Amino acid sequence: MPSLGFGDLSNTRTGWTAGGGVEWMFAPNWSAFLEGNYMDFGGSSGTVFGPGACVAGCTYSTKRTPSTVLVGVNYRF
């Protein structure tokens, strides 16, 4: 029968975003854009206890920092 692990968990629930972009109108009613964003949503850390290698406890830490790049074309009616 498999056993389940348990432990403690700590979450940071803050975040921020920084970004910028450019847009260029290349024809009447048409434009192209390029935008970049960097996001930081904090992290998590904790200790997990369970069978096998984590009997004495395994600690972990994560950081959530995605980046996005958007490229597109707009038509203005």
Distance bins in CASP14 RR format, pairs under 12 A and 6 or more apart:
PFRMAT RR
TARGET T0000
AUTHOR 0000-0000-0000
RMODE 2
METHOD distances of the structure
MODEL  1
1 51 0 0 0 0 0 1 0 0 0 0 0
2 50 0 0 0 0 0 1 0 0 0 0 0
2 51 1 0 0 1 0 0 0 0 0 0 0
2 52 0 0 0 0 0 1 0 0 0 0 0
3 49 0 0 0 0 0 1 0 0 0 0 0
3 50 1 0 0 1 0 0 0 0 0 0 0
3 51 1 0 1 0 0 0 0 0 0 0 0
3 52 0 0 0 0 1 0 0 0 0 0 0
3 54 0 0 0 0 0 1 0 0 0 0 0
3 55 0 0 0 0 0 1 0 0 0 0 0
4 48 0 0 0 0 0 1 0 0 0 0 0
4 49 0 0 0 0 0 1 0 0 0 0 0
4 50 1 0 0 1 0 0 0 0 0 0 0
4 51 0 0 0 0 1 0 0 0 0 0 0
4 54 0 0 0 0 0 1 0 0 0 0 0
5 47 0 0 0 0 0 1 0 0 0 0 0
5 48 1 0 0 1 0 0 0 0 0 0 0
5 49 1 0 1 0 0 0 0 0 0 0 0
5 50 1 0 1 0 0 0 0 0 0 0 0
5 51 1 0 0 1 0 0 0 0 0 0 0
5 52 0 0 0 0 0 1 0 0 0 0 0
5 54 1 0 0 1 0 0 0 0 0 0 0
5 55 0 0 0 0 1 0 0 0 0 0 0
5 57 0 0 0 0 1 0 0 0 0 0 0
5 58 0 0 0 0 0 1 0 0 0 0 0
6 46 0 0 0 0 0 1 0 0 0 0 0
6 47 0 0 0 0 1 0 0 0 0 0 0
6 48 1 0 0 1 0 0 0 0 0 0 0
6 49 1 0 1 0 0 0 0 0 0 0 0
6 50 1 0 0 1 0 0 0 0 0 0 0
6 51 0 0 0 0 0 1 0 0 0 0 0
6 54 0 0 0 0 0 1 0 0 0 0 0
6 57 0 0 0 0 0 1 0 0 0 0 0
7 45 0 0 0 0 0 1 0 0 0 0 0
7 46 1 0 0 1 0 0 0 0 0 0 0
7 47 1 0 1 0 0 0 0 0 0 0 0
7 48 1 0 1 0 0 0 0 0 0 0 0
7 49 1 0 1 0 0 0 0 0 0 0 0
7 50 0 0 0 0 1 0 0 0 0 0 0
7 54 0 0 0 0 1 0 0 0 0 0 0
7 57 0 0 0 0 1 0 0 0 0 0 0
7 58 0 0 0 0 1 0 0 0 0 0 0
7 59 0 0 0 0 0 1 0 0 0 0 0
7 60 0 0 0 0 0 1 0 0 0 0 0
8 44 0 0 0 0 0 1 0 0 0 0 0
8 45 0 0 0 0 1 0 0 0 0 0 0
8 46 1 0 1 0 0 0 0 0 0 0 0
8 47 1 0 1 0 0 0 0 0 0 0 0
8 48 0 0 0 0 1 0 0 0 0 0 0
8 49 0 0 0 0 1 0 0 0 0 0 0
8 57 0 0 0 0 0 1 0 0 0 0 0
8 59 0 0 0 0 0 1 0 0 0 0 0
8 60 0 0 0 0 0 1 0 0 0 0 0
9 43 0 0 0 0 0 1 0 0 0 0 0
9 44 1 0 0 1 0 0 0 0 0 0 0
9 45 0 0 0 0 1 0 0 0 0 0 0
9 46 1 0 1 0 0 0 0 0 0 0 0
9 47 0 0 0 0 1 0 0 0 0 0 0
9 48 0 0 0 0 1 0 0 0 0 0 0
9 59 0 0 0 0 0 1 0 0 0 0 0
9 60 0 0 0 0 1 0 0 0 0 0 0
9 61 0 0 0 0 0 1 0 0 0 0 0
9 62 0 0 0 0 0 1 0 0 0 0 0
10 42 0 0 0 0 0 1 0 0 0 0 0
10 43 0 0 0 0 1 0 0 0 0 0 0
10 44 1 0 0 1 0 0 0 0 0 0 0
10 45 1 0 1 0 0 0 0 0 0 0 0
10 46 1 0 1 0 0 0 0 0 0 0 0
10 47 0 0 0 0 1 0 0 0 0 0 0
10 59 0 0 0 0 0 1 0 0 0 0 0
10 60 0 0 0 0 0 1 0 0 0 0 0
10 61 0 0 0 0 1 0 0 0 0 0 0
10 62 0 0 0 0 0 1 0 0 0 0 0
11 41 0 0 0 0 0 1 0 0 0 0 0
11 42 0 0 0 0 1 0 0 0 0 0 0
11 43 1 0 0 1 0 0 0 0 0 0 0
11 44 1 0 1 0 0 0 0 0 0 0 0
11 45 0 0 0 0 1 0 0 0 0 0 0
11 46 0 0 0 0 1 0 0 0 0 0 0
11 61 0 0 0 0 0 1 0 0 0 0 0
11 62 0 0 0 0 1 0 0 0 0 0 0
11 64 0 0 0 0 0 1 0 0 0 0 0
12 40 0 0 0 0 1 0 0 0 0 0 0
12 41 0 0 0 0 1 0 0 0 0 0 0
12 42 1 0 1 0 0 0 0 0 0 0 0
12 43 1 0 1 0 0 0 0 0 0 0 0
12 44 1 0 0 1 0 0 0 0 0 0 0
12 45 0 0 0 0 1 0 0 0 0 0 0
12 46 0 0 0 0 0 1 0 0 0 0 0
12 61 0 0 0 0 0 1 0 0 0 0 0
12 62 0 0 0 0 0 1 0 0 0 0 0
12 63 0 0 0 0 1 0 0 0 0 0 0
12 64 0 0 0 0 1 0 0 0 0 0 0
13 41 0 0 0 0 1 0 0 0 0 0 0
13 42 1 0 0 1 0 0 0 0 0 0 0
13 43 0 0 0 0 1 0 0 0 0 0 0
13 44 0 0 0 0 1 0 0 0 0 0 0
13 64 0 0 0 0 0 1 0 0 0 0 0
14 39 0 0 0 0 0 1 0 0 0 0 0
14 40 0 0 0 0 1 0 0 0 0 0 0
14 41 0 0 0 0 1 0 0 0 0 0 0
14 42 1 0 0 1 0 0 0 0 0 0 0
14 43 0 0 0 0 1 0 0 0 0 0 0
14 64 0 0 0 0 0 1 0 0 0 0 0
15 38 0 0 0 0 0 1 0 0 0 0 0
15 39 1 0 0 1 0 0 0 0 0 0 0
15 40 1 0 1 0 0 0 0 0 0 0 0
15 41 1 0 1 0 0 0 0 0 0 0 0
15 42 1 0 1 0 0 0 0 0 0 0 0
15 43 0 0 0 0 1 0 0 0 0 0 0
15 63 0 0 0 0 0 1 0 0 0 0 0
15 64 0 0 0 0 1 0 0 0 0 0 0
15 65 0 0 0 0 1 0 0 0 0 0 0
15 66 0 0 0 0 0 1 0 0 0 0 0
16 37 0 0 0 0 0 1 0 0 0 0 0
16 38 0 0 0 0 1 0 0 0 0 0 0
16 39 1 0 0 1 0 0 0 0 0 0 0
16 40 1 0 1 0 0 0 0 0 0 0 0
16 41 0 0 0 0 1 0 0 0 0 0 0
16 42 0 0 0 0 1 0 0 0 0 0 0
16 64 0 0 0 0 0 1 0 0 0 0 0
16 65 0 0 0 0 0 1 0 0 0 0 0
17 35 0 0 0 0 0 1 0 0 0 0 0
17 36 0 0 0 0 0 1 0 0 0 0 0
17 37 1 0 1 0 0 0 0 0 0 0 0
17 38 1 0 0 1 0 0 0 0 0 0 0
17 39 1 0 1 0 0 0 0 0 0 0 0
17 40 1 0 0 1 0 0 0 0 0 0 0
17 41 0 0 0 0 1 0 0 0 0 0 0
17 64 0 0 0 0 0 1 0 0 0 0 0
17 65 0 0 0 0 0 1 0 0 0 0 0
17 66 0 0 0 0 1 0 0 0 0 0 0
17 67 0 0 0 0 0 1 0 0 0 0 0
17 68 0 0 0 0 1 0 0 0 0 0 0
18 35 0 0 0 0 0 1 0 0 0 0 0
18 36 0 0 0 0 1 0 0 0 0 0 0
18 37 1 0 0 1 0 0 0 0 0 0 0
18 38 1 0 1 0 0 0 0 0 0 0 0
18 39 0 0 0 0 1 0 0 0 0 0 0
18 40 0 0 0 0 1 0 0 0 0 0 0
18 65 0 0 0 0 0 1 0 0 0 0 0
18 67 0 0 0 0 0 1 0 0 0 0 0
18 68 0 0 0 0 0 1 0 0 0 0 0
19 34 0 0 0 0 0 1 0 0 0 0 0
19 35 1 0 0 1 0 0 0 0 0 0 0
19 36 1 0 1 0 0 0 0 0 0 0 0
19 37 1 0 1 0 0 0 0 0 0 0 0
19 38 1 0 0 1 0 0 0 0 0 0 0
19 39 0 0 0 0 1 0 0 0 0 0 0
19 40 0 0 0 0 0 1 0 0 0 0 0
19 67 0 0 0 0 1 0 0 0 0 0 0
19 68 0 0 0 0 1 0 0 0 0 0 0
19 69 0 0 0 0 0 1 0 0 0 0 0
19 70 0 0 0 0 0 1 0 0 0 0 0
20 33 0 0 0 0 0 1 0 0 0 0 0
20 34 0 0 0 0 1 0 0 0 0 0 0
20 35 1 0 0 1 0 0 0 0 0 0 0
20 36 1 0 1 0 0 0 0 0 0 0 0
20 37 1 0 0 1 0 0 0 0 0 0 0
20 38 0 0 0 0 1 0 0 0 0 0 0
20 67 0 0 0 0 0 1 0 0 0 0 0
20 68 0 0 0 0 0 1 0 0 0 0 0
20 69 0 0 0 0 0 1 0 0 0 0 0
20 70 0 0 0 0 0 1 0 0 0 0 0
21 32 0 0 0 0 0 1 0 0 0 0 0
21 33 1 0 0 1 0 0 0 0 0 0 0
21 34 1 0 1 0 0 0 0 0 0 0 0
21 35 1 0 1 0 0 0 0 0 0 0 0
21 36 1 0 0 1 0 0 0 0 0 0 0
21 37 0 0 0 0 1 0 0 0 0 0 0
21 68 0 0 0 0 0 1 0 0 0 0 0
21 69 0 0 0 0 1 0 0 0 0 0 0
21 70 0 0 0 0 1 0 0 0 0 0 0
21 71 0 0 0 0 0 1 0 0 0 0 0
21 72 0 0 0 0 0 1 0 0 0 0 0
22 31 0 0 0 0 0 1 0 0 0 0 0
22 32 0 0 0 0 1 0 0 0 0 0 0
22 33 1 0 0 1 0 0 0 0 0 0 0
22 34 1 0 1 0 0 0 0 0 0 0 0
22 35 1 0 0 1 0 0 0 0 0 0 0
22 36 0 0 0 0 1 0 0 0 0 0 0
22 70 0 0 0 0 0 1 0 0 0 0 0
22 71 0 0 0 0 0 1 0 0 0 0 0
22 72 0 0 0 0 0 1 0 0 0 0 0
23 30 0 0 0 0 0 1 0 0 0 0 0
23 31 1 0 1 0 0 0 0 0 0 0 0
23 32 1 0 0 1 0 0 0 0 0 0 0
23 33 1 0 1 0 0 0 0 0 0 0 0
23 34 0 0 0 0 1 0 0 0 0 0 0
23 35 0 0 0 0 1 0 0 0 0 0 0
23 70 0 0 0 0 0 1 0 0 0 0 0
23 71 0 0 0 0 0 1 0 0 0 0 0
23 72 0 0 0 0 1 0 0 0 0 0 0
23 73 0 0 0 0 0 1 0 0 0 0 0
23 74 1 0 0 1 0 0 0 0 0 0 0
23 76 0 0 0 0 0 1 0 0 0 0 0
24 30 0 0 0 0 1 0 0 0 0 0 0
24 31 1 0 0 1 0 0 0 0 0 0 0
24 32 1 0 1 0 0 0 0 0 0 0 0
24 33 1 0 0 1 0 0 0 0 0 0 0
24 34 0 0 0 0 1 0 0 0 0 0 0
24 71 0 0 0 0 0 1 0 0 0 0 0
24 72 0 0 0 0 0 1 0 0 0 0 0
24 73 0 0 0 0 0 1 0 0 0 0 0
24 74 0 0 0 0 0 1 0 0 0 0 0
25 31 1 0 1 0 0 0 0 0 0 0 0
25 32 0 0 0 0 1 0 0 0 0 0 0
25 33 0 0 0 0 0 1 0 0 0 0 0
25 73 0 0 0 0 0 1 0 0 0 0 0
25 74 0 0 0 0 1 0 0 0 0 0 0
25 75 0 0 0 0 0 1 0 0 0 0 0
25 76 0 0 0 0 1 0 0 0 0 0 0
26 32 1 0 0 1 0 0 0 0 0 0 0
26 33 0 0 0 0 0 1 0 0 0 0 0
26 72 0 0 0 0 0 1 0 0 0 0 0
26 73 0 0 0 0 1 0 0 0 0 0 0
26 74 0 0 0 0 0 1 0 0 0 0 0
26 75 0 0 0 0 0 1 0 0 0 0 0
27 73 0 0 0 0 0 1 0 0 0 0 0
27 74 0 0 0 0 0 1 0 0 0 0 0
27 75 0 0 0 0 1 0 0 0 0 0 0
27 76 0 0 0 0 0 1 0 0 0 0 0
28 75 0 0 0 0 0 1 0 0 0 0 0
28 76 0 0 0 0 1 0 0 0 0 0 0
28 77 0 0 0 0 0 1 0 0 0 0 0
29 73 0 0 0 0 0 1 0 0 0 0 0
29 74 0 0 0 0 1 0 0 0 0 0 0
29 75 1 0 1 0 0 0 0 0 0 0 0
29 76 1 0 1 0 0 0 0 0 0 0 0
29 77 1 0 0 1 0 0 0 0 0 0 0
30 72 0 0 0 0 0 1 0 0 0 0 0
30 73 1 0 0 1 0 0 0 0 0 0 0
30 74 1 0 0 1 0 0 0 0 0 0 0
30 75 1 0 1 0 0 0 0 0 0 0 0
30 76 1 0 0 1 0 0 0 0 0 0 0
30 77 0 0 0 0 0 1 0 0 0 0 0
31 72 0 0 0 0 1 0 0 0 0 0 0
31 73 1 0 0 1 0 0 0 0 0 0 0
31 74 1 0 1 0 0 0 0 0 0 0 0
31 75 0 0 0 0 1 0 0 0 0 0 0
31 76 1 0 0 1 0 0 0 0 0 0 0
32 70 0 0 0 0 0 1 0 0 0 0 0
32 71 1 0 0 1 0 0 0 0 0 0 0
32 72 1 0 0 1 0 0 0 0 0 0 0
32 73 1 0 1 0 0 0 0 0 0 0 0
32 74 1 0 0 1 0 0 0 0 0 0 0
32 75 0 0 0 0 0 1 0 0 0 0 0
33 69 0 0 0 0 0 1 0 0 0 0 0
33 70 1 0 0 1 0 0 0 0 0 0 0
33 71 1 0 0 1 0 0 0 0 0 0 0
33 72 1 0 1 0 0 0 0 0 0 0 0
33 73 1 0 0 1 0 0 0 0 0 0 0
33 74 1 0 0 1 0 0 0 0 0 0 0
34 68 0 0 0 0 0 1 0 0 0 0 0
34 69 1 0 0 1 0 0 0 0 0 0 0
34 70 1 0 0 1 0 0 0 0 0 0 0
34 71 1 0 1 0 0 0 0 0 0 0 0
34 72 1 0 0 1 0 0 0 0 0 0 0
34 73 0 0 0 0 0 1 0 0 0 0 0
35 67 0 0 0 0 0 1 0 0 0 0 0
35 68 1 0 0 1 0 0 0 0 0 0 0
35 69 1 0 0 1 0 0 0 0 0 0 0
35 70 1 0 1 0 0 0 0 0 0 0 0
35 71 1 0 0 1 0 0 0 0 0 0 0
35 72 0 0 0 0 1 0 0 0 0 0 0
35 74 0 0 0 0 0 1 0 0 0 0 0
36 66 0 0 0 0 0 1 0 0 0 0 0
36 67 1 0 0 1 0 0 0 0 0 0 0
36 68 1 0 0 1 0 0 0 0 0 0 0
36 69 1 0 1 0 0 0 0 0 0 0 0
36 70 1 0 0 1 0 0 0 0 0 0 0
36 71 0 0 0 0 1 0 0 0 0 0 0
36 72 0 0 0 0 0 1 0 0 0 0 0
37 65 0 0 0 0 0 1 0 0 0 0 0
37 66 0 0 0 0 1 0 0 0 0 0 0
37 67 1 0 0 1 0 0 0 0 0 0 0
37 68 1 0 1 0 0 0 0 0 0 0 0
37 69 0 0 0 0 1 0 0 0 0 0 0
37 70 1 0 0 1 0 0 0 0 0 0 0
38 64 0 0 0 0 0 1 0 0 0 0 0
38 65 1 0 0 1 0 0 0 0 0 0 0
38 66 0 0 0 0 1 0 0 0 0 0 0
38 67 1 0 1 0 0 0 0 0 0 0 0
38 68 0 0 0 0 1 0 0 0 0 0 0
38 69 0 0 0 0 0 1 0 0 0 0 0
39 63 0 0 0 0 0 1 0 0 0 0 0
39 64 1 0 0 1 0 0 0 0 0 0 0
39 65 1 0 0 1 0 0 0 0 0 0 0
39 66 1 0 1 0 0 0 0 0 0 0 0
39 67 1 0 0 1 0 0 0 0 0 0 0
39 68 1 0 0 1 0 0 0 0 0 0 0
40 63 0 0 0 0 1 0 0 0 0 0 0
40 64 1 0 0 1 0 0 0 0 0 0 0
40 65 1 0 1 0 0 0 0 0 0 0 0
40 66 0 0 0 0 1 0 0 0 0 0 0
40 67 0 0 0 0 0 1 0 0 0 0 0
41 62 0 0 0 0 0 1 0 0 0 0 0
41 63 0 0 0 0 1 0 0 0 0 0 0
41 64 1 0 1 0 0 0 0 0 0 0 0
41 65 1 0 0 1 0 0 0 0 0 0 0
41 66 1 0 0 1 0 0 0 0 0 0 0
42 61 0 0 0 0 0 1 0 0 0 0 0
42 62 0 0 0 0 1 0 0 0 0 0 0
42 63 1 0 0 1 0 0 0 0 0 0 0
42 64 1 0 1 0 0 0 0 0 0 0 0
42 65 1 0 0 1 0 0 0 0 0 0 0
42 66 0 0 0 0 0 1 0 0 0 0 0
43 60 0 0 0 0 0 1 0 0 0 0 0
43 61 1 0 0 1 0 0 0 0 0 0 0
43 62 1 0 1 0 0 0 0 0 0 0 0
43 63 1 0 1 0 0 0 0 0 0 0 0
43 64 1 0 1 0 0 0 0 0 0 0 0
43 65 0 0 0 0 1 0 0 0 0 0 0
44 59 0 0 0 0 0 1 0 0 0 0 0
44 60 1 0 0 1 0 0 0 0 0 0 0
44 61 1 0 0 1 0 0 0 0 0 0 0
44 62 1 0 1 0 0 0 0 0 0 0 0
44 63 0 0 0 0 1 0 0 0 0 0 0
44 64 0 0 0 0 1 0 0 0 0 0 0
45 58 0 0 0 0 0 1 0 0 0 0 0
45 59 1 0 0 1 0 0 0 0 0 0 0
45 60 1 0 0 1 0 0 0 0 0 0 0
45 61 1 0 1 0 0 0 0 0 0 0 0
45 62 1 0 0 1 0 0 0 0 0 0 0
45 63 0 0 0 0 1 0 0 0 0 0 0
46 54 0 0 0 0 0 1 0 0 0 0 0
46 57 0 0 0 0 1 0 0 0 0 0 0
46 58 0 0 0 0 1 0 0 0 0 0 0
46 59 1 0 1 0 0 0 0 0 0 0 0
46 60 1 0 1 0 0 0 0 0 0 0 0
46 61 1 0 0 1 0 0 0 0 0 0 0
46 62 0 0 0 0 1 0 0 0 0 0 0
47 54 0 0 0 0 1 0 0 0 0 0 0
47 56 0 0 0 0 1 0 0 0 0 0 0
47 57 1 0 1 0 0 0 0 0 0 0 0
47 58 1 0 0 1 0 0 0 0 0 0 0
47 59 1 0 1 0 0 0 0 0 0 0 0
47 60 1 0 0 1 0 0 0 0 0 0 0
47 61 0 0 0 0 0 1 0 0 0 0 0
48 54 1 0 1 0 0 0 0 0 0 0 0
48 55 0 0 0 0 0 1 0 0 0 0 0
48 56 0 0 0 0 0 1 0 0 0 0 0
48 57 1 0 0 1 0 0 0 0 0 0 0
48 58 1 0 1 0 0 0 0 0 0 0 0
48 59 1 0 0 1 0 0 0 0 0 0 0
48 60 1 0 0 1 0 0 0 0 0 0 0
48 61 0 0 0 0 0 1 0 0 0 0 0
49 55 1 0 0 1 0 0 0 0 0 0 0
49 56 1 0 0 1 0 0 0 0 0 0 0
49 57 1 0 1 0 0 0 0 0 0 0 0
49 58 1 0 0 1 0 0 0 0 0 0 0
49 59 0 0 0 0 0 1 0 0 0 0 0
50 56 0 0 0 0 1 0 0 0 0 0 0
50 57 1 0 0 1 0 0 0 0 0 0 0
50 58 0 0 0 0 1 0 0 0 0 0 0
51 57 0 0 0 0 0 1 0 0 0 0 0
51 58 0 0 0 0 0 1 0 0 0 0 0
52 58 0 0 0 0 1 0 0 0 0 0 0
54 60 0 0 0 0 0 1 0 0 0 0 0
END
